[in-house]
Amino acid sequence: MPRAAQPSTIASVTTGVIKRYLINPEGDIDGLLLGDNSLVRFPPHVGASVAAIAAPGDSIRVNGASEANGVLHAQQVTNTRSGQTAMDQPPAADRERPLPPSLRGVGLVKLDATGRVLKVTTAPRGEPDGVLLADGTVIKLTPPGARQFPSLLQPGALVAAHGYGTRNRFGQSLQATSFGTPGNLTPLYGRVD
């Protein structure tokens, strides 16, 4: 069976000022929005290390792999003022173990979001899988779900979503169960609400 083409990546270094942290629906920091609205992504287990060395307003240098869509996957984030660095390394053996898949959604709450799309987010193969709103809210969709809304997955589009996720001191993120425009949401999974 042929494999899907992987997006090409290029080793890259960039500098910028952190505008905000980005979180996943479970509430873990898994990215940064920089002052020029570029996205930096990293695995959720790296998020606490990044937050420990750099906060919104801090200047950073990021070493990683840049994709054609402009997203930089960080391997190393350095606070340019303090010199402190967070690196993408395997999680420590003594760290708290993540919940098993059957329990990962236990802490999620119902959330609604409405706003203008700032950026479209993508899955590892480059296909759209959600949006980042201008207020920093992350709305995640499955790639098949995202394909239903090509006109809404555009910067500047006004979107709305209902789903389950987390709101914490770092931001808000939800996995959409319904998506569309305000007042016109399309259910994505049948009856889940």
N, C-alpha and C positions, 0 to 999 in steps of 0.2 A: 504494500500500500504506500503511495507516495506521501511524503511528509510535507506539511505546510512550510512555506518559506519563512525563515526567521528574519526579522528586521535587521538590517545591517547596523552595526555599532562601530563607533570610532572612539579610540582613547581620547579623553578630553579633560581639560582643566578649565575651571571658570571661577570667577570671584563675584561676589554680590553681597547684598544686605538682606538678611532674613526679614521678610514681610510678615509671615505667619507660619506656624506649624500646620501640617495636614495630618489628619488621622483617618484610620480605617473604621468601619462600622463597630468594631469591638472596642474602639477608643485608644488604640495604640498609635503613636506617632510613626508614620511611614513615609513622610515626605516633607518638603519645604516649598513654600512659594517665595521666590526672591523679589526684590524691589522692581525688577524689570519684567515681572510676571512670568518668568521662566520657572519650570518645575524641576525639582530635585527629588528623586525617589530612592528609597532604601528599604531593606526588609524591616518588619516591625520590631524584631529583637534588637535592632540598632538604634531605634528611636530614643530610648531613655538615655543612651550614651550621648547622642547628639544634643538632647535637651540639657544635659549636664554641663556641656561645654559652650553652648551658644543659645542665645535667646533672640526673639524678634528685636530688630534694631542692630544686632551685631553683624559685623562684616566677616565673611567666611571665604575660604578657598575650598573648592570641591574637586577632587580627582575622581574620575570614573569613566563610564562609557556613555557617549552621547548617541542617541538614536536619531533617525531621519526626522521624526516628529518633534525634535527639539528637547525631549525629556532627557535629563542627565541622571543615570543610575550611579549613585555615589558608592565609591569604594572607601573613600576617606574624606572626612569633613574636618577642616581646621579653622579654629577661631583665629583670625589674623592678628588680633590685638594680644591675646593671651598665649597663643601658640599651642593651646590644647587641641588634641586631635581625637576624633571618634572614628573607628575603622569598622568596616563590615567584616566581622570574624564570626566563626561558628559560635553559637551560644555556649556560655560556660557550663560545664557538667553539673555544677552545684546550684545553678539557677533554678528558680521556681519553674516547674514543668507546666506547659500550657494545658488547658482543659482538653479532654478528649473531644473529637469532633461532635459526638452526640450531645455535649454540654456547652459548646462554645456560644450558643445563642442565649443562654440562661440570663445574662445580665443586660440584654438589649431591651430597649423601650420603644414604644410607638413614637414616631417622629413625623412631622410634616415639614416641608421646605418649599419655598417659592423664591425665585430670583432670576437674575440675568446670568447667563453662562459666560464665565470668564475664559475657561479652558475646557477642552474635551480631554478626558483621561483615556488611556489605552491599556489593554491587556498585554501580556508578554509577547504575543505575536503581532502586535501593532493594531489590532482591531479596537474600535471604540468600546469602552466599558463603563462610561459614566461621564459626569461633568463636575467641574469645580465652579461654584457660583461666586459672584463678585464679593459676597459677604464672607467667603471662606468655607461655606458648607460644601461637603463632598457628597454627591449622590452617586452610588454605585448601581450599575445595571449589569446583567449578564451580557456577553457579546451578542447572543441571539436576540435578547430583549432590546438591546441598543439599536440593532438593525431595523427595528420597526419605526424609528424616529429620526431619519436622516435630516429632516428639516429643523429639528430641535437640537441636534447635536452640533451646534454652530455657535461660535462666540457672539454674544449679544442677544441670543434667543431667550425669551421669557419662558421659564419652565416651572413645573410644580411636581412634587412627588410626595408619596406617603410610603412609609416603610418602617423598618426596625433598625435601630442603631444606638449611638451614644452621643450625648452632649456632655462635654467636660471642660476643664479650664483651658484645654488646647484647641477646642473647636467642636464642630458638629459633623457627623457623618452617618449616613444611613444606606442600607441596602434597600432599594426601592421595590415595593410590591405593586405600586401603581405609579405611572409616570405619564406626563403630558403637559398641557397648559393649564393655568389656573382655571378651575371650574370644569375641566374636561380631562380627567385622568383615565387612563386605560389600565385595567388590571393586567398584571404580568404573569400571575401564577394561578389564575382561577380565584376562588374565594379563600382568602387568607386572613382577612381583617375581621 
